[in-house]
Amino acid sequence: MSDAKKEHALMKWPLLLLLAVLPLQWFVVVRGIRLHLLALFVFLVFTLATHSSRAFQPVLRVAWAFVVANFALNVVWLGANGYHGLGLRPPVEQLVYLAVSVAVGAAVYRALRSGGAVAGLRWAALVASVSLVGALTVSMALNGVNAAAVFGQTIAAADPEILQKELYRAAFTGFGFEEDVVSGNLRHEVFGALLLAMTVSAACVGVRPFRSVVAHRLYLGSMVLATALILLSLSRSVMIAFAVWPLLALLRAVLAMRLTPRLVGGIAVGAVATAVLAFTGVLSVLWVRFTQDTSSYQARDGLYQLAFDNIRANAVMGGVDTVSASSHNFVLDSWLRAGVFGAVAAAVVLVLLVGLFVSLAIRLHREPVWVLPAAIMLVLPLVRLMTAGGGQVPPVSWVGLGVAAGLLAYRRALLDDDSARPDADVAQARRRYAASSSNAGLSTQVAGSTSGHSTSPRLASRSDADGSGSSSSSK
């Protein structure tokens, strides 16, 4: 095997394996360590062993403020827990997840620069869907769960709680979690990992489109399967994050004042899917889930009141154990744990994420199509930071943030390569590219966050030659 192919394999397989294992969060392998956490640790060690320090620089260049803010937050939390005699493991774990996020970003960036690796990652949604369906099938079979009967009861009663308790909670039991401990809420992270895999596939297909009709149809089939699984998860946070995807695509079209055949086809497919959901009764269950299943909303009011009472008593130094007194809010829980300094650091983290998402959303029409999945990868962490118990960034969100950083680092590298050329050369390249794009029916606007330059033919030809793809080939 050549050195180039070895490098492709080193980048492709670890990422695919990580995305395949990430949804399998109900399996405990040893001493309370769950399978997906072991996979994250192994991935981190492998990446550190196979990448030089220079490999992390492109990701740190675009994510340094976020990394610094999170590092400061967890150092403050570590100090507060030491001062109050609380456990040091939670803040240490978050620091490890931060390192995992940077490692994922570096691996994604290198994969995007390498044709073989990015081509393999186009199958992330298929790999994750098959992995999840297989694991759930085995788990339900071993626990005697009749999925068809449970779905029938759920639809007949239009009660989403039946599905949560009788299918997911029952399926997750017995693989390290006992029945009195396991929770159906675990599905939020399980199906969040599936959404992450979908965004990876979509981004990589945007960078390197399929040439085979059969492969493209198989990819679309995997995305349809993953979408169906997310809807059947009844996870509000994951479904909200997923719903932002078509909304951003529509916003992109409106800002560009251009209605693409792909968007029209997506609207038609959405209409057909809605009709199918209504006909099968699934739509009524989803409606109840969002409008009538409000027990968690009401409970959260009490959690907020308790959090504010605890903050008043521990405003400066914190010291509240949020395992049993969580507000389900990232900033408030950071305040409870680490005092006012922790709250400030957490607020900075949140503002950075919101600011990045908004800036991406308003300039998507000037970006390659594969930048849109990067914006989606920010949505799930934002939703989970406002809803997850314990007020911590979940592991799946850390991986998603790393993938987004890798995509944005790649986008910045393309812009830097292009903007380094003489102005006259860039202008001439624009004209040639516009003519060729017009003939191919492609869009010509791919301006970046800090530059108005379009990706040049030189970059397109170079990327096609090494198989990495580029913004010019993605639109």
N, C-alpha and C positions, 0 to 999 in steps of 0.2 A: 504494500500500500504506500502511495506517495505521501510526502510530508503534508501536502495540501489536503489530501483526503483524510489523513489522520487528524488534522486540525479541525476539519468539518465535523468529524465524528465526535471529537472532544467537546464541541460546542452544541451539537444537535442532540445527542442521546441523553446527556444529563438533564437538559431542560425538558425534553419530552418525558423522561421518566419522572421528573419532579412534578410535572403537570398531570401525569397519570395517577400519581400517588396522592397528590394534594387533596382530592375529594374524599379519600378514604379515612375520615377522621374519627371513626368509631372503633377502630382497631387499636388496641393497646398491645405493644410488643414486649416490653420489659419494664418492670418497676414503675408503672404509671406513665411511661413515655409512649405517646401515641405514634402511630406509623408515620403520619405526615411530618411530625416534628423531628423524628429521626431522619427522614428524607431531607429536610431542610438543613440539618446539621451536617449530614454527609455531603450534601451539595456545596455547602460553605467550605468545608475542608478540602474537597476536590478542587474547587475553583481557586482557592488560595494556593494550592499545591501546583496548579497548572498555569496560573497567570502571574505575570510579573506585576510589580507595583504600577508600571506605566499603563497597564490594561484598565485600571480603575479610574485613570485621570479624566477621560471623556465624560464619564457618568458624574464624577464629583464636580466637574466643571459646571454642569447644568443643575446639580442638586445640592450644591454645597450649603446653601442657606438652610434648606430643610434638614440636612444631615446635622449641621451644627446645632440647630434649634432642638432637635430630638436628643442629641447627645447631652445638651445642657439640661433638658427636662429630666432625663433619666439619672444624671449625676445628682441633681437636686433631690430627686426622689430617693436615690440610694442613701444620700446623707441624712434625709429626714427619717427614713426607716431605721438607719443605724442609731440616730439620736433617740428615737422612741422605742428601740428594742424590738422592732418588727422584722419580719423576714426580708432578706436581701435578694431572694431568688427572683421575684417579679421584675424589678428594674434591670437586673442582670439579663434576664431573658429578653427584655425589650431591646437592650443594647445588642444582643446576639442577633435578634431579628433585623435590627438596623443594618448590621454587617451583612446579613443574608440579602437584604434588599439591594445593597450596593453590588454584591457579588452577582445577583441575578441581572442587574442592569448592565454590568460589564460583559456578562456572557451573551446577553441579547444584542448588545452593541457589536460585539465581534461576530455574532451570527449574521447580523444584517450586512456586515462587510464581506461575508463569505457566502457564495451562491449555494453550495451544497447544504449548509446548515439552515439557511432561511427557507430553502425549498422543503426541507424535512419538517420544519416547524409549522408549515401550512396545515399539517394534519393534527395539530394540538387538540382541536375540538373533537375530532373523531376518536383520538386516543383517550381523552378524558371521558367522553361519553360512554365508550365501550367499557372502560375501567369501572366507571360508576355503576352502569347497568349490571355488569357482571357481579360486582361486589354486593349490590343490593339484592340481586336474584339469589345468590348463595345465602346471604344473611336471612332473607325472608323464608327460604326453604328450610334452613336449619331451625328457625324459630317458629315454624308453622304458620306463617302469615300468608293469607290468601289475598293477594293484591287486588284481583278482580272483584272479589266480594266487598273489600273495604272501599274501593272506588265506587261501587254500586251503592253502598250505604251512604257514602258522603254525598253523592249527587242526589239521591232520593230525599235525604234530609236537608240538603243544602247547608251542611254543617262542616266547616273546615276542620273543626277540632277532632272529628272522627279520623280524618286522614293523619293528622299530626300524632294522635295517640295510638291508634290501632295499626298504623303502617310504619311510620318513621320511628317512633319511640320503641315499638315492638321489634323492628328490624335492627336497631342499634344496640339492643340488649344482648349481653352474653359474650362480648368480645373484649372484655376488660372492664366494661361498665356494667354494674349490676342494675337490676330493674328499679331499685329505689334511688338510684343516682342518675341514670341516663335521662336525657331530656330530648324531646322532639325538636327543641330549639337548636340543637346541633346542626340541623339541616341548613340553617342560615349560612354557615361557613362551608358546608359540604357543597351546596349549589352555588355559592359565591365562587368557589374554585372552578366550577364548570363555566360560569360566565367569564372568568379570567381566561380560560383556555379558548373560548370563542373569540375574545378580543385578540389574542395572540395569533390565531389562525387568520382572522380578518386582516390584521396588520401585515402579516407575512404574504398573504395573497395579494394585497395592495402593492407591496414592494416587488414581488415576483409573481405575476399572474400565471395561471395555468395555461398551458398550450394545448393540453389534451381535453377534449370535450368530456370524455368519461371521467377523468380526474376532477374536472370542475363540477360535474353533477354529483360525484361522490362527496365532494366538499360541501356542496349545498345541502345534500341529504344529512350530513353530520351536523350542520348548523340548524336544520329543522328539528332534528332529534334533540339537540341540546336545548333549543327553545321550548320544545314540548316538556322536557324534564323540568326546566325552570318554572314553567307555569304550574305544573303539577306539584312542585315543591311547596306552593302556597307561602313561600317566604316573602313577606312584604318588602323587606330591605333589598333583596336580590331582584325582585320584580320591578321595583322602582328604579334601580340602577339600570336594569335592562331596558325599561321604557324610555329612558333618556336617549338611548341609541338612535331610534328612528326620529326622535324630536330634534336631535342635533343634525341628523342628515337632512331633515326638512329645513332647519335654520340655515345650514350650509347652502342649500339650493336657493333659498330666498335671498340671502346676502349676495350670492353670485348672480342672481336674477337669471337662473338657468335651470330648467326642469329636465333632468337627464332621463334616458330610458330606464336606467337602473332604479331611479327613485320612483318612477311611474309603476314599474314592475313590483317594487316593494310595497307600494300603497295597495296595489291590486291583491297581492298575496296576503297583506294584512287584513283586507276586507274579507277575503275568503276564509282566513283563519278565524276571524271573529264570528263569522256565520257558523263555522263548524263548532266552535266553542259554545255558541248559543244553542245549537241543535242538540249537542251531547249533554248539555246541562252543566258543563264546567264553568261557563261564564257566570251563572247564578252563584256558584260556590265562590268564585273570585270576588263577585260583588259583595257577598256577605262578609268575606274576609276583610275587605277594605272599609266597609260602611257600618257593619253591625257587630263584628267581632272586636269590640272595643275594650275588653277587660284589661289588656296590657296598657292601653292609653290611660285608663282610670287609675291603674296601679302606679303608673309613672308620676301622676300628680302627687301621690303620697310620698314617692321616693324623692321628688324634688323638694317637698316641704321638709323632709327629714334631712336632706343634704344641706339646705339653707340653715337649718337649726345647728347642725354640726359645724358648718363653716363659721357661724357667728362665735362658736365656742373655741374654734381652733383655726382662726383666720390666718395667723402669721406662720405658725410652725407646722400646721397640719397634724398628721399622726393618726388619722382615722383609717381603719382597715376597711377598704371598699369591697372586699370579698363578701362581706355581710351587710354593707351599708352603701351599695353603689347607687348613684343617681342615674346610671346609664347615659351619662354625658361626659365626654372626654375632658372638657375644661373643668367642670365642677368636680369630677373625681380626682383630677390632678391637684386641685386646690385642697380637697379633703386629705389627700395623701401627703402632699409635699408643701402645703401652705401657699402663701401668696406668690412666692417665687415660682413654684411649680405651675400655678395657674397662669402666670404671665408667659412662661415658656410654652405651655400647652396652647394658649391663645395665639402665639406667634406661629406655631405649627399649623393650626387651623386656618389662620389668615393666609399663610403661604399656599396651602392647598386650594382654598377657595379662589385666591387671586390667580393661581395658575390655571385653574379650570375655566374661569371667566375669560381670561386672556386667550386661551385656546379656542373657546366657543365663538368669540367674536371675530376671530381671524381664520376660522376653518375654511372659508371660501377661498382663501389665498394659499391654502396648504394642500399638500398631496393628500389623497384620500386615506392613506394609511395613518395619518396623524389623528383622525377621528377616533379610532380605537384607543389611542393613548389618552384622550379626554375621558372616555368611558371608564378606563382603569382608575381614574381619580374619583369617579362618582361613588363606587361601592365603598371605598374607605371613608368618604365623607358621610355617607348614610350610616355606616356602622359606628363611626365615632359619636354619632348622636343617638344611637340606639343600643349598642352592645353593652352587656353587663360588665362591670369592672372598669369601664372607662379606659381601656387599653386598645392599641392598634392590633387587631387580630393578625395571625400569621399570614392568612390568605391576602389580606390587604397589604402587608409588607411586600409580598411577592408581586402583587399588582403594581405597586408603586415602583418597584425595581424595573419591571417590564416597561412602564411608562417612561422612566428615566433613560432606559436604553434606547427607546424609540426617539426621544427628544435629543439625546446625544448624537444619534445617527443623523437626525435632521440638521442639527447644528453643524456637524462635520461637512455635510453636503453644501451648506450655505458658505462655510468658511472656504471650502475648496473653490467654489464658484466666485466668491467675492474677492479672492486673491488675484484673479486675473485682471489685466488692464481693462479699463472702461470700454475702450473701442472694441476690444475682443469680445467682451460680454454683450455689447449692443449687436455686434454682427452675429453672435451665437443666438441671440434672441430671435433675430429675423429668420435665420435658418430653421430654428426649432419651431417657430410659429408656423412656418410654411409646411414643415413635415407633419406637425401635429394636426394642422387643419386637414391635410390629406388623409390622415389616419382617423379623423373624427375625435381627436383628443382635446382636452382642455389645455390651455397654455399658461394659466395663472397658477404658479406654485410659489408665491412669495413666502418668505419665512418670517420669523418673529422679529429679526433685527435687520432684515435686508429685503429690498424689493426685487432682487435678482431672481430670475427663473433658472431652473436647473438647465445647464447647457448641454448641447449635443455631445461635447467632449465627455462630460460626466456620464451621460446616458450610454455612450458607446463603451466607456471604460467599465461601467457597472455591468453592462451586458456581457462584456468579455470575461469578467471575473465571476459573473453569475449572481452578483449581489442585488441587482435591480437598482432603481432610483426613483425619485419622484416623477421623473419624466415617463417612466414605464408604468407607473402606478395609476395614472389617471385615465 
